[in-house]
Amino acid sequence: MSISATVGAAQLFQLGVSLSDVALLMNFGRKIGNWFRVSSNDQELLASIGEDPEAILKRRGLIDVSNMERRWSCLGFIYEGSRVSNPPTQVKETAAGLGPFSWLMVAIVTALDFCLPSNSVQALIMRVYVRILDRDEELESSLRVLLSTNVKSWESAGCVRNMHTTISTALQACRYKLVQEQVLPQLNLAETEEMESFIVWLLEGKSNDFTAMSSMVFAVAVAIRKVGVKLRTEGKRSYEAEPYVHYVESSTILDAPLESNYSDEPGYHSLQRGLGSRAQQIAYPRNDPSSMIHAIPADRPIINKMTYFWGLGSEAASKMFLQADQPGIPYSKEAEIYYILKNEDIEVSTFTKDVIMLAGKAFPENSQSILLAVEELAKSVKGEHLGWLQQRTTSEHLKKSEGLILFDEKEQKDIWLQYQALVFGFYYKLLKPLVSLELVQTDAYFRGIWGSGSTTFLAMCLDFGDALRFLDRKVSRSHVLYMLSTMFAGRQKLFSMVTPSKGLLGILGPISVLSKSLLHPTDDPKEISRFMLVDLPILDLMSDTDGELFGCDGGGITFEASPADPAKVQPRSPTKEWSLHAKMGLLFGEGRPGVVMAARCAGRLVGWFNPLAADVAFLSSIYMERQHDAERGYVDDFSFIGYEISDSQWQNGRLLRPTKNATTFGLVQSKGCPALRYAAAGILFELGEEVSIATDDLDTAYGRVYGQDGGIVIS
């Protein structure tokens, strides 16, 4: 283990992180990259291409390592479902030995993450290194293979040290000062080239002045200065050779996002297709996704109409809601959770055929509000443009478009943008009640995707709506996770109906989206059906390079036959404290990939199980809905003849099990303990036991297993 990793491990141990989780962190950091392995990964990268840091970072004095260590010594991450950070006073050797090159790359890549998708960041850094090192094409091929791990490490380090918050604040403040926009749009082609030149200039040190024509490039310079990179963006130089970035005020051409507009010039459309104006990442304040509208190239009247139609879409979605459907039983490894749509906004008016047809494209179900909104949109469409929109919003056309629609007239672009705003406003509002932001910082920036001619997210919305409209009128939790990851993390991977990712539990990244029960296990079905967004690294959850997280099989529990002489049993609370934590399956049993839920009783590990099994259990018919909430003074005093499953049995790792060929009943003593109720449901249901989960009527829960000639009631 390197000295830097040893320092980092010691700091994590002080924060309560287990030795096994640190081992996993190091292992995954080596394979796919994370903040824990920044220094080691950088050393390995440079050794692989036969260079040293000074060959790339040629400019001296950009980074004061002791200053960076002092400023960014605090770590912040999610561990066992809670936010963890070290006290600010612990500043000695907390930087894990990062050198000037690593610190600079962390700052640069953290800033680039807000204005370029991850694959584009990697491509940009690769071009920068090739230019600076001035080597043959073999270097480019090597970097294409190697850089992914380092880019992920730099991104992760910027998050875990909370550098991304300072940078996003500085980017937003600079952008607002220069162009009066709060959103952070993806760099267009010209801006990307200027960004490349800026980073080359910064690293090479051949001159001390750089003139930025793009407000976003200048904002990146301001942001990395804010976090400790020694350059100047205003005022007078402190010394003659101080690097200085100047901004040219009249830079509207560079600042305009690359758009697929209309033009009659010969060859224009082929040029646009070559430039690739497709879905573009837009970073937006966490509570205002509609602000993405202001990053779209359009004149002010169309921007205002887009805002108006976003509002109409949002209003229509407020009268519908998604709720988890009841899964089938028994549980199997192929299980999936589905959502169905409830519509409280019935049609009461008559609408034209064109309005009904257009409303039936991207929306999951017609409603009065949706039809009125589409009718309002159709009123402003002249001539054949409504037919043009109808043709280009079919599933077949969107899939053939390769992510891009080309416009022959300005009116086509205008109606397309308004339609996008209506659809996007609907889906952001429809899915919002399923999302929890309790682990997201208030000043966080999410990433959406858009683009004036982009079909990417619109196609996703159409597929999602089609699933709800045609495929048994329900959509899978995996499909919802794909949508949320696109809407909040800018992910552009399409969900496949042919080869769906069944049983998906979460998607990890700079903005992670996970089923809520992974981080906050609960015995409330409504909360189990929700999702959590996280803007910090999750220390004890890791995934492959694609970020997708699935469950794996449980274990750790053995059984023995139930006692021959059952007795009268009534529910009671457990006598010891229970806790649940999502952990990687590699830590347990046969070390299988995927995530499990580890159950602890008074600090002792008692077993682990697939969290999907527990989720399915609480959403299925084995969960007994509450029946007596309206009855004042109601007390459930029902009892039955059976045996208890108590804390001591869990801790011993041996549970009583219903006797084969005999009608016996067990009672898990978990009253008032959500953690134990969730664990018992997951463990027993995954193993195929006949189970019922009681709420406020034990008689009903007992009746379910009684009808099965034996089983276990979870009190």
TORVODREN-166481 format. One record per residue (C-alpha): y, x, z; residue number from 1. Coordinates in pm, whole numbers, plus 50000, padded with zeros to 5 digits. Each point is the difference from the previous one (the first is absolute). Layout:
N
PT  Y  X  Z  NUM .
...
END
This chain:
715
PT  50000  50000  50000  1 .
PT  50343  50142  49904  2 .
PT  50266  50076  50261  3 .
PT  50218  49714  49872  4 .
PT  49713  49750  50024  5 .
PT  49917  50126  50350  6 .
PT  50358  49935  50109  7 .
PT  49992  49654  49843  8 .
PT  49666  49915  50162  9 .
PT  50125  50103  50343  10 .
PT  50300  49772  49961  11 .
PT  49779  49707  49900  12 .
PT  49769  50057  50296  13 .
PT  50305  49974  50228  14 .
PT  50079  49664  49840  15 .
PT  49654  49865  50078  16 .
PT  49837  50047  49659  17 .
PT  49626  50064  50025  18 .
PT  49832  50315  49878  19 .
PT  49792  49801  49749  20 .
PT  50308  49834  49848  21 .
PT  50169  50340  49966  22 .
PT  49689  50129  49823  23 .
PT  50012  49709  49755  24 .
PT  50373  50052  49948  25 .
PT  49937  50361  49905  26 .
PT  49705  49912  49777  27 .
PT  50185  49731  49804  28 .
PT  50314  50214  49988  29 .
PT  49806  50269  49823  30 .
PT  49859  49756  49743  31 .
PT  50288  49763  49926  32 .
PT  50299  50141  50190  33 .
PT  50187  49899  50314  34 .
PT  50276  50127  50230  35 .
PT  49752  50180  50226  36 .
PT  49900  50241  49722  37 .
PT  50335  50065  49830  38 .
PT  50018  50371  50077  39 .
PT  49633  50069  49924  40 .
PT  50004  49793  49680  41 .
PT  50312  50182  49879  42 .
PT  49839  50338  50066  43 .
PT  49692  49892  49808  44 .
PT  50208  49869  49708  45 .
PT  50194  50324  49964  46 .
PT  49686  50211  50036  47 .
PT  49828  49791  49730  48 .
PT  50275  50072  49747  49 .
PT  50047  50361  50112  50 .
PT  50359  49968  50126  51 .
PT  50188  50031  50327  52 .
PT  50266  49758  50132  53 .
PT  50286  50229  49895  54 .
PT  49891  49977  49637  55 .
PT  50093  49629  50004  56 .
PT  50267  49985  50273  57 .
PT  50215  50284  49869  58 .
PT  50331  49886  50149  59 .
PT  50048  50148  50346  60 .
PT  50149  49821  50298  61 .
PT  49916  49641  49903  62 .
PT  49783  49942  50306  63 .
PT  50054  50108  50361  64 .
PT  49648  49961  50137  65 .
PT  50103  50001  50366  66 .
PT  50255  49726  49928  67 .
PT  49743  49788  49816  68 .
PT  49750  50047  50284  69 .
PT  50261  49888  50250  70 .
PT  50118  49698  49799  71 .
PT  49661  49873  49886  72 .
PT  49778  50090  50293  73 .
PT  49925  49636  50090  74 .
PT  49693  49843  49847  75 .
PT  49970  49625  49949  76 .
PT  49680  49826  49891  77 .
PT  49771  49706  50064  78 .
PT  49697  50073  50215  79 .
PT  49752  49742  50123  80 .
PT  50236  49725  49888  81 .
PT  50311  50122  50184  82 .
PT  50302  50210  49912  83 .
PT  49973  50348  50153  84 .
PT  50263  50274  50018  85 .
PT  50050  50319  50198  86 .
PT  50302  50034  50232  87 .
PT  50306  50163  49837  88 .
PT  49995  50267  50268  89 .
PT  49675  50142  49864  90 .
PT  50155  50221  49737  91 .
PT  49808  50321  50051  92 .
PT  49772  50080  49707  93 .
PT  49969  49641  49887  94 .
PT  50062  50068  49633  95 .
PT  49643  50118  49946  96 .
PT  50119  50324  49840  97 .
PT  50171  49869  49685  98 .
PT  50182  50264  49798  99 .
PT  50321  49962  49793  100 .
PT  49807  49901  49686  101 .
PT  49805  49725  50179  102 .
PT  50305  49863  50181  103 .
PT  50198  49982  49674  104 .
PT  49718  49825  49814  105 .
PT  49962  49746  50282  106 .
PT  50372  49917  49974  107 .
PT  50004  49981  49619  108 .
PT  49681  49793  49961  109 .
PT  50100  49762  50281  110 .
PT  50322  49928  49810  111 .
PT  49824  49970  49663  112 .
PT  49756  49748  50150  113 .
PT  50282  49743  50011  114 .
PT  50089  50034  49633  115 .
PT  49672  50088  49826  116 .
PT  49639  49883  50035  117 .
PT  49760  50258  50142  118 .
PT  49842  50098  49666  119 .
PT  50346  50057  49851  120 .
PT  50101  50215  50299  121 .
PT  49695  50217  49940  122 .
PT  50078  50032  49628  123 .
PT  50362  50093  50077  124 .
PT  49906  50269  50252  125 .
PT  49744  50139  49755  126 .
PT  50267  50036  49729  127 .
PT  50236  50166  50247  128 .
PT  49741  50262  50099  129 .
PT  49905  50069  49639  130 .
PT  50365  50060  49911  131 .
PT  50068  50225  50296  132 .
PT  49682  50207  49969  133 .
PT  50031  50013  49619  134 .
PT  49626  50025  49945  135 .
PT  49755  49878  49738  136 .
PT  49848  49655  49961  137 .
PT  49709  50092  50226  138 .
PT  50234  49979  50299  139 .
PT  50093  49643  49907  140 .
PT  49634  49904  49983  141 .
PT  49932  50156  50340  142 .
PT  50296  49827  50162  143 .
PT  49894  49668  49855  144 .
PT  49676  50037  50197  145 .
PT  50138  50157  50318  146 .
PT  50338  49840  50067  147 .
PT  49881  49654  50101  148 .
PT  49884  50123  50342  149 .
PT  50327  50181  50067  150 .
PT  50219  49709  49890  151 .
PT  49811  49766  50234  152 .
PT  50038  50257  50280  153 .
PT  50376  50026  49945  154 .
PT  50039  49621  49983  155 .
PT  49799  49960  50320  156 .
PT  50198  50270  50182  157 .
PT  50329  49830  49913  158 .
PT  49869  49676  50151  159 .
PT  49839  50140  50314  160 .
PT  50318  50196  50090  161 .
PT  50217  49696  49926  162 .
PT  50187  50202  49740  163 .
PT  49955  49709  49757  164 .
PT  50225  49776  50212  165 .
PT  50289  50247  49998  166 .
PT  49954  50056  49628  167 .
PT  49983  49629  49910  168 .
PT  50316  49933  50205  169 .
PT  50183  50285  49826  170 .
PT  49881  49892  49655  171 .
PT  50109  49642  50058  172 .
PT  50340  50097  50144  173 .
PT  50074  50236  49710  174 .
PT  49885  49752  49737  175 .
PT  50207  49724  50154  176 .
PT  50308  50221  50015  177 .
PT  49965  50097  49634  178 .
PT  49867  49685  49829  179 .
PT  50007  49728  50274  180 .
PT  49621  49945  49999  181 .
PT  49762  49993  50296  182 .
PT  49680  50038  49798  183 .
PT  49862  50334  49881  184 .
PT  49881  49965  49639  185 .
PT  49745  50218  49829  186 .
PT  50152  50284  49802  187 .
PT  50025  49930  49630  188 .
PT  49900  50258  49741  189 .
PT  50336  50176  49991  190 .
PT  50029  50002  50378  191 .
PT  49647  50138  50034  192 .
PT  50091  50289  49773  193 .
PT  50317  50063  50198  194 .
PT  49801  49985  50327  195 .
PT  49762  50260  49860  196 .
PT  50293  50225  49907  197 .
PT  50155  49949  50345  198 .
PT  49683  50107  50185  199 .
PT  49953  50300  49768  200 .
PT  50362  50100  50065  201 .
PT  49954  49958  50373  202 .
PT  49685  50213  50014  203 .
PT  50091  50270  49749  204 .
PT  50345  50082  50138  205 .
PT  50136  50131  49668  206 .
PT  50335  49826  50054  207 .
PT  50181  49844  50293  208 .
PT  50132  49681  49837  209 .
PT  49820  49694  49865  210 .
PT  50173  49699  49846  211 .
PT  49814  49671  50043  212 .
PT  50075  49718  49760  213 .
PT  49753  49760  50163  214 .
PT  50096  49837  50329  215 .
PT  49633  50001  50100  216 .
PT  49963  50375  49942  217 .
PT  50316  50060  50198  218 .
PT  49873  49769  50276  219 .
PT  49680  50205  50025  220 .
PT  50210  50314  50044  221 .
PT  50200  49827  50275  222 .
PT  49681  49878  50169  223 .
PT  49819  50334  50012  224 .
PT  50319  50160  50135  225 .
PT  49996  49740  50278  226 .
PT  49654  50109  50108  227 .
PT  50082  50370  50012  228 .
PT  49993  50150  49650  229 .
PT  50298  50235  49984  230 .
PT  50209  49889  49706  231 .
PT  50339  49835  49966  232 .
PT  50093  49669  49835  233 .
PT  50361  49963  50118  234 .
PT  50288  50197  50149  235 .
PT  50053  50376  49973  236 .
PT  49733  50265  49984  237 .
PT  49915  50173  50327  238 .
PT  49922  50321  49812  239 .
PT  50038  50115  49641  240 .
PT  49633  49963  49894  241 .
PT  49938  49664  50169  242 .
PT  49822  49768  49752  243 .
PT  50225  49706  49914  244 .
PT  49906  49672  49829  245 .
PT  50290  49819  49831  246 .
PT  49999  49639  49883  247 .
PT  50161  49883  49677  248 .
PT  50153  49659  50072  249 .
PT  49983  49867  49642  250 .
PT  49620  50016  49965  251 .
PT  49915  49642  49916  252 .
PT  49781  50093  49701  253 .
PT  49764  50210  50212  254 .
PT  50000  49746  50282  255 .
PT  49896  49706  49781  256 .
PT  49625  49942  50044  257 .
PT  49793  50052  49689  258 .
PT  49961  49652  49855  259 .
PT  49806  49842  49718  260 .
PT  50302  49825  49850  261 .
PT  50056  49850  49659  262 .
PT  50144  50190  49706  263 .
PT  50013  49968  49622  264 .
PT  50004  50378  49948  265 .
PT  49705  50130  49795  266 .
PT  49736  50166  50213  267 .
PT  50147  49873  50327  268 .
PT  49688  49814  50113  269 .
PT  49769  50295  49932  270 .
PT  50237  50224  50198  271 .
PT  49995  49762  50295  272 .
PT  49621  49977  49997  273 .
PT  49984  50379  49993  274 .
PT  50229  50023  50303  275 .
PT  49770  49765  50189  276 .
PT  50233  49756  50176  277 .
PT  49733  49825  50200  278 .
PT  49974  49898  50365  279 .
PT  50247  50197  50205  280 .
PT  49996  50065  50372  281 .
PT  50296  49862  50194  282 .
PT  50044  50081  50369  283 .
PT  50165  49713  50185  284 .
PT  50100  49921  50362  285 .
PT  49708  49849  50189  286 .
PT  50154  49653  50045  287 .
PT  50151  49959  49654  288 .
PT  49757  50023  49705  289 .
PT  50242  49794  49788  290 .
PT  50239  50298  50004  291 .
PT  49773  50156  49735  292 .
PT  50182  49773  49755  293 .
PT  50304  50228  50018  294 .
PT  49800  50296  49869  295 .
PT  49915  49815  49677  296 .
PT  50218  50078  49697  297 .
PT  50182  49676  49920  298 .
PT  50353  49869  49990  299 .
PT  50154  49829  50304  300 .
PT  49946  49636  49887  301 .
PT  49625  50067  49952  302 .
PT  49976  50183  50335  303 .
PT  50153  49692  50165  304 .
PT  49755  49770  49821  305 .
PT  49709  50220  50103  306 .
PT  50112  49971  50363  307 .
PT  50023  49623  49959  308 .
PT  49650  49969  49850  309 .
PT  49850  50232  50261  310 .
PT  50136  49754  50257  311 .
PT  49848  49704  49816  312 .
PT  49662  50175  49990  313 .
PT  50022  50080  50369  314 .
PT  50091  49640  50084  315 .
PT  49703  49870  49801  316 .
PT  49763  50237  50182  317 .
PT  50128  49887  50341  318 .
PT  49826  49665  49939  319 .
PT  49662  50163  49941  320 .
PT  49787  50228  50214  321 .
PT  49685  50206  49980  322 .
PT  49735  49967  50268  323 .
PT  49664  50166  50045  324 .
PT  49711  49794  49871  325 .
PT  49685  49958  50210  326 .
PT  49754  50276  49898  327 .
PT  49637  49921  49940  328 .
PT  49733  50105  50248  329 .
PT  49784  50189  50079  330 .
PT  50192  50327  49965  331 .
PT  49896  50249  49732  332 .
PT  50132  50334  49880  333 .
PT  50137  49820  49695  334 .
PT  50217  49771  50215  335 .
PT  50362  49935  49906  336 .
PT  50285  49801  50150  337 .
PT  50184  49758  49772  338 .
PT  50332  49817  50017  339 .
PT  50077  49653  49873  340 .
PT  50338  49852  49912  341 .
PT  50149  49703  50180  342 .
PT  50274  49816  49811  343 .
PT  50233  49765  50190  344 .
PT  50235  49944  49706  345 .
PT  49847  49737  49773  346 .
PT  50146  49908  49662  347 .
PT  50222  49690  50007  348 .
PT  50190  50034  49670  349 .
PT  49916  50009  49631  350 .
PT  50032  50328  49810  351 .
PT  49974  50106  49638  352 .
PT  49691  50161  49851  353 .
PT  50179  50336  49960  354 .
PT  50101  50008  50367  355 .
PT  49649  49912  50118  356 .
PT  49842  50262  49773  357 .
PT  50234  50278  50115  358 .
PT  49956  49906  50366  359 .
PT  49625  50023  49954  360 .
PT  50011  50366  49894  361 .
PT  50072  50212  50307  362 .
PT  50008  49747  50283  363 .
PT  49681  49903  50186  364 .
PT  50074  49628  50000  365 .
PT  50268  49768  49869  366 .
PT  50235  49849  50254  367 .
PT  50324  49807  49990  368 .
PT  50204  50309  50091  369 .
PT  49827  50227  49749  370 .
PT  50042  49752  49717  371 .
PT  50367  49945  50086  372 .
PT  50057  50377  50003  373 .
PT  49828  50048  49663  374 .
PT  50196  49705  49861  375 .
PT  50322  50166  50117  376 .
PT  49894  50321  49828  377 .
PT  49915  49816  49676  378 .
PT  50347  49837  49990  379 .
PT  50166  50337  49935  380 .
PT  49759  50100  49722  381 .
PT  50125  49960  49647  382 .
PT  49811  49951  49675  383 .
PT  49649  50142  49977  384 .
PT  50031  50223  50303  385 .
PT  49807  49764  50228  386 .
PT  49707  50013  49757  387 .
PT  50037  50380  49991  388 .
PT  49972  50009  50381  389 .
PT  49701  49764  49994  390 .
PT  49812  50229  49761  391 .
PT  50072  50319  50195  392 .
PT  49901  49866  50339  393 .
PT  49641  49926  49908  394 .
PT  49730  50212  50162  395 .
PT  49882  50126  49663  396 .
PT  50345  50115  49890  397 .
PT  50080  50171  50330  398 .
PT  49676  50196  49987  399 .
PT  50065  50106  49639  400 .
PT  50359  50106  50074  401 .
PT  49895  50328  50165  402 .
PT  50247  49936  50279  403 .
PT  50305  49955  49780  404 .
PT  50180  49718  49820  405 .
PT  50246  50086  49723  406 .
PT  50301  49781  49931  407 .
PT  50152  49925  49660  408 .
PT  50296  49807  50140  409 .
PT  50204  50011  50318  410 .
PT  49912  49638  50076  411 .
PT  49630  50094  50016  412 .
PT  50068  50266  50259  413 .
PT  50223  49769  50204  414 .
PT  49746  49718  50021  415 .
PT  49721  50248  50077  416 .
PT  50194  50143  50296  417 .
PT  50078  49656  50140  418 .
PT  49637  49894  49970  419 .
PT  49887  50319  50176  420 .
PT  50244  49931  50284  421 .
PT  49871  49643  50040  422 .
PT  49636  50114  50013  423 .
PT  50060  50301  50225  424 .
PT  50211  49798  50243  425 .
PT  49715  49750  50025  426 .
PT  49728  50255  50080  427 .
PT  50205  50208  50244  428 .
PT  50067  49682  50198  429 .
PT  49644  49861  49966  430 .
PT  49840  50315  50142  431 .
PT  50264  50079  50263  432 .
PT  49842  49784  50279  433 .
PT  49679  50204  49968  434 .
PT  50182  50326  50070  435 .
PT  50083  50161  50336  436 .
PT  50275  50264  50021  437 .
PT  49961  50089  50367  438 .
PT  49893  50358  49917  439 .
PT  50280  50053  49746  440 .
PT  50331  50155  50099  441 .
PT  50302  49774  49957  442 .
PT  50171  50238  49757  443 .
PT  49690  50056  49786  444 .
PT  50006  49978  49621  445 .
PT  49714  49834  49815  446 .
PT  49911  50060  49634  447 .
PT  49970  49727  49742  448 .
PT  49950  50026  49626  449 .
PT  50205  49838  49729  450 .
PT  50160  50100  49669  451 .
PT  50196  49789  49752  452 .
PT  49715  49981  49749  453 .
PT  49717  50076  50236  454 .
PT  49697  49771  50001  455 .
PT  49811  50179  50282  456 .
PT  50087  49797  50308  457 .
PT  50043  49680  49799  458 .
PT  49642  50041  49876  459 .
PT  49885  50052  50359  460 .
PT  50175  49679  50105  461 .
PT  49842  49811  49710  462 .
PT  49650  50125  50090  463 .
PT  50058  49908  50364  464 .
PT  50119  49653  49900  465 .
PT  49708  49956  49761  466 .
PT  49754  50081  50280  467 .
PT  50155  49730  50218  468 .
PT  50027  49753  49714  469 .
PT  49666  50042  49827  470 .
PT  49751  50216  50194  471 .
PT  49883  49753  50262  472 .
PT  50366  49970  50106  473 .
PT  49980  50303  50226  474 .
PT  50087  50368  49998  475 .
PT  49823  50285  50182  476 .
PT  50147  50206  50282  477 .
PT  49945  50307  49782  478 .
PT  50219  49841  49732  479 .
PT  50270  49920  50258  480 .
PT  49993  50365  50115  481 .
PT  50053  50115  49641  482 .
PT  50300  49769  49964  483 .
PT  50156  50105  50329  484 .
PT  49952  50368  49921  485 .
PT  50187  49949  49673  486 .
PT  50277  49793  50158  487 .
PT  50066  50230  50294  488 .
PT  49856  50342  49907  489 .
PT  50062  50010  49624  490 .
PT  49630  50042  49919  491 .
PT  49922  49921  49636  492 .
PT  49622  49965  50006  493 .
PT  49889  49668  49854  494 .
PT  49743  49784  50176  495 .
PT  49691  49947  49786  496 .
PT  49831  49662  49994  497 .
PT  49698  50164  49834  498 .
PT  49940  50277  50255  499 .
PT  50190  49886  50308  500 .
PT  50031  50218  50310  501 .
PT  49808  49765  50228  502 .
PT  50055  50035  50372  503 .
PT  50314  50212  49971  504 .
PT  50165  50045  50342  505 .
PT  50309  50201  49916  506 .
PT  50185  50228  49761  507 .
PT  50144  50320  50149  508 .
PT  50307  50183  49872  509 .
PT  50363  50081  50091  510 .
PT  50021  49624  50059  511 .
PT  49658  49879  50117  512 .
PT  49877  49641  49981  513 .
PT  49709  49903  50225  514 .
PT  49825  49692  50130  515 .
PT  50167  49940  50336  516 .
PT  49679  50004  50202  517 .
PT  49951  50370  49916  518 .
PT  50302  50099  50207  519 .
PT  50035  49703  50235  520 .
PT  49659  49840  50060  521 .
PT  50036  49640  50111  522 .
PT  49797  49684  50055  523 .
PT  50260  49785  49822  524 .
PT  49874  49906  49650  525 .
PT  50355  49949  49872  526 .
PT  50093  50358  50093  527 .
PT  49672  50134  49862  528 .
PT  50097  49860  49660  529 .
PT  50329  50194  49997  530 .
PT  50093  50354  49891  531 .
PT  50199  50286  50150  532 .
PT  50238  50234  49821  533 .
PT  50034  50352  50141  534 .
PT  50259  50262  49899  535 .
PT  49857  50289  50205  536 .
PT  49678  50197  49952  537 .
PT  49699  49837  50168  538 .
PT  49832  50290  50175  539 .
PT  49649  49861  50048  540 .
PT  49956  49826  49663  541 .
PT  49938  50194  49681  542 .
PT  49888  49912  49651  543 .
PT  49929  50154  49665  544 .
PT  50273  50091  49755  545 .
PT  50033  49637  49896  546 .
PT  50086  49894  50354  547 .
PT  49756  49707  50013  548 .
PT  49833  49937  50334  549 .
PT  49670  49814  50038  550 .
PT  49780  49929  50299  551 .
PT  49661  50152  50068  552 .
PT  49696  49904  50208  553 .
PT  50011  49983  50376  554 .
PT  49760  50141  50259  555 .
PT  49958  50133  50351  556 .
PT  49843  49683  50144  557 .
PT  49632  49938  50082  558 .
PT  49840  49678  50124  559 .
PT  49739  49887  50246  560 .
PT  49838  49661  50048  561 .
PT  50184  49740  50207  562 .
PT  49872  49933  50354  563 .
PT  49710  49760  50046  564 .
PT  50183  49788  50259  565 .
PT  50344  49896  49866  566 .
PT  50253  49863  50248  567 .
PT  50307  49784  49994  568 .
PT  50291  50189  49838  569 .
PT  50371  49929  49978  570 .
PT  50276  50199  49826  571 .
PT  50187  50265  50193  572 .
PT  50223  50293  49915  573 .
PT  49864  50354  49964  574 .
PT  50035  50221  50306  575 .
PT  50106  50312  49809  576 .
PT  50272  50084  49748  577 .
PT  49912  49985  49631  578 .
PT  50169  50168  49704  579 .
PT  49938  50014  49625  580 .
PT  50109  50264  49751  581 .
PT  49946  50037  49627  582 .
PT  49835  50336  49933  583 .
PT  49837  50172  49706  584 .
PT  49626  49940  49977  585 .
PT  49945  50376  49952  586 .
PT  50042  50037  50377  587 .
PT  49704  49779  50088  588 .
PT  49631  49961  49941  589 .
PT  49900  50130  49660  590 .
PT  50358  50083  49908  591 .
PT  50056  49749  49723  592 .
PT  50329  49982  49807  593 .
PT  50226  49707  50073  594 .
PT  50156  49850  50310  595 .
PT  49837  49845  50306  596 .
PT  50136  49844  50317  597 .
PT  49907  50201  50309  598 .
PT  49958  49790  50317  599 .
PT  50063  50152  50342  600 .
PT  49928  49852  50343  601 .
PT  50186  50177  50282  602 .
PT  50044  50299  49770  603 .
PT  49633  50020  49901  604 .
PT  49901  49963  49637  605 .
PT  49754  49710  49984  606 .
PT  49959  49961  49624  607 .
PT  50171  49965  49666  608 .
PT  50002  49735  49729  609 .
PT  50139  49909  49661  610 .
PT  50336  49827  50063  611 .
PT  49936  49780  49698  612 .
PT  49708  49842  50188  613 .
PT  50226  49904  50292  614 .
PT  50270  49868  49767  615 .
PT  49749  49784  49812  616 .
PT  49857  49874  50331  617 .
PT  50336  49879  50133  618 .
PT  50093  49835  49672  619 .
PT  49660  49834  49947  620 .
PT  49842  49688  50145  621 .
PT  49856  50191  50298  622 .
PT  50353  50002  50147  623 .
PT  50062  49675  50187  624 .
PT  50354  49871  49950  625 .
PT  50194  49896  50313  626 .
PT  49959  49631  50083  627 .
PT  50181  49932  50327  628 .
PT  50349  50144  49967  629 .
PT  50156  49653  50030  630 .
PT  49805  49913  50319  631 .
PT  50209  50083  50304  632 .
PT  49797  50149  50286  633 .
PT  49685  50042  49795  634 .
PT  49745  50241  50150  635 .
PT  49686  50108  49814  636 .
PT  49726  50005  50267  637 .
PT  49698  49975  49772  638 .
PT  49698  50219  50078  639 .
PT  49656  50049  49847  640 .
PT  49666  50166  50076  641 .
PT  49989  50349  49857  642 .
PT  50064  50367  50072  643 .
PT  50317  50208  50029  644 .
PT  50113  50296  49790  645 .
PT  50222  50190  50240  646 .
PT  50208  50318  50002  647 .
PT  49717  50205  50152  648 .
PT  49769  49910  49713  649 .
PT  50261  50103  49745  650 .
PT  50058  50330  50178  651 .
PT  49627  50070  50017  652 .
PT  49979  49937  49626  653 .
PT  49717  49747  50042  654 .
PT  50071  49630  49948  655 .
PT  49784  49704  50081  656 .
PT  49891  49824  49683  657 .
PT  49857  49649  49945  658 .
PT  49621  50012  50021  659 .
PT  49819  49945  49671  660 .
PT  49798  49676  49978  661 .
PT  50173  49869  50315  662 .
PT  50314  49797  50042  663 .
PT  50232  50222  50208  664 .
PT  50377  50023  50018  665 .
PT  50232  50282  50097  666 .
PT  50360  49994  50120  667 .
PT  50233  50296  49939  668 .
PT  50230  50013  50303  669 .
PT  50324  50062  49812  670 .
PT  50226  49715  50110  671 .
PT  50367  50092  49963  672 .
PT  49925  50342  49847  673 .
PT  50086  50006  49626  674 .
PT  49871  50356  49955  675 .
PT  49652  49917  50131  676 .
PT  49988  49669  49812  677 .
PT  50086  50178  49674  678 .
PT  49748  50280  50070  679 .
PT  49719  49763  50097  680 .
PT  50056  49788  49689  681 .
PT  50001  50307  49773  682 .
PT  49694  50165  50153  683 .
PT  49782  49689  50032  684 .
PT  50105  49836  49673  685 .
PT  49944  50321  49802  686 .
PT  49650  50022  50146  687 .
PT  49916  49647  49884  688 .
PT  49987  49828  50339  689 .
PT  50063  49627  50030  690 .
PT  50346  50002  50160  691 .
PT  50273  49755  50092  692 .
PT  50346  50090  50127  693 .
PT  50134  49765  50266  694 .
PT  50366  49914  50055  695 .
PT  50074  49711  50237  696 .
PT  49671  49805  49972  697 .
PT  49686  50189  50096  698 .
PT  49789  49691  49940  699 .
PT  50088  50002  49629  700 .
PT  49926  50374  49967  701 .
PT  49670  49960  50181  702 .
PT  49913  49703  49780  703 .
PT  50024  50218  49690  704 .
PT  49741  50256  50115  705 .
PT  49790  49728  50164  706 .
PT  49958  49848  49656  707 .
PT  49869  50338  49880  708 .
PT  49734  50015  50275  709 .
PT  50158  50297  50172  710 .
PT  50296  50230  49976  711 .
PT  50295  50160  50179  712 .
PT  50327  49834  50104  713 .
PT  50310  50220  50025  714 .
PT  50207  49850  50281  715 .
END
